[in-house]
């Protein structure tokens, strides 16, 4: 589904590569978490998958097509930490924004499992559809951002530390809900987080990045039966302590 083959990327000539000859493969429908130190390339990885950054060497593909082409098709949903909502638009208009942009450029709507309004209802905020972002809590704004991404019917759902600004109760609730609706939508999910505990909760497989340059994809398997989460967290910490990129 997602393939990074011999990928090298750096921010500007002369800077140290974030990735160097890096290879990583994600199967269709899989749920991954990506964890690592600050500056380790977690967000950069999402931008490469989304087609918002191009590698200096190698290729990033989704379903055999270049990531940048898949992005233009609207098949990638990206949920950011700062929500990315338009403050002057209603909740429903924000949730519908991606589809409206596609129509504006003459692109057909992808096959979605639900309409924006139906996703708002599924995420428990349909009663807020006429409100504006400034009238919502952080958790409610994040649900709108998720609804907007899911309304595109994405093949790939990318989440960049979406719940880091929320309190524990809100975060745990949205973690569960995001996993559930992502599975319902049939999306391949890649979830970036600083939290090892969150990575173990949301990812059936965990990619551990180290300090750049990352050359090897270090993967921790995390069975879905929920057994021994503390042991899995300890395993991820041990991998991080051993410098995953070496």
Buried (B, 14 or more C-beta within 10 A) or exposed (E): BBBBBEBBBBEEEEEEBBBBBBBBEBEEEBBBBBBBBEEBBBBBBBBBBBBBBEBEBBEBBBBEEBBBEBBEBBBBBBBBBEBBBEEEBBBBBBBBBBBEEBEEEEEEBBEBBBBBBBBBBBBEBBEBBEBBBEEBEBBBBBBBBBBBBBBBBBBBBBBBBBBEBBEEEBBBBBBEBBBEBBEEBEBBBBBBBBBBBBBBBBBBBBBBBBBBBBBBBBBBEBEEEEEEEEEBBEBBEEBBEEEBBE
